[in-house]
């Protein structure tokens, strides 16, 4: 995994978060909804 990350130039940072920030992030992630947009037909169709 580290070789792949290095090949793509990905930098990983690990930071400490206090409990309130961590809880807020988890709550926001729980509210997120993945929506795939529908394809738009070409203008001449």
HELIX and SHEET records of a PDB file:
HELIX    1   1 UNK A    2  UNK A    7  1                                   6    
HELIX    2   2 UNK A   19  UNK A   31  1                                  13    
END                                                                             
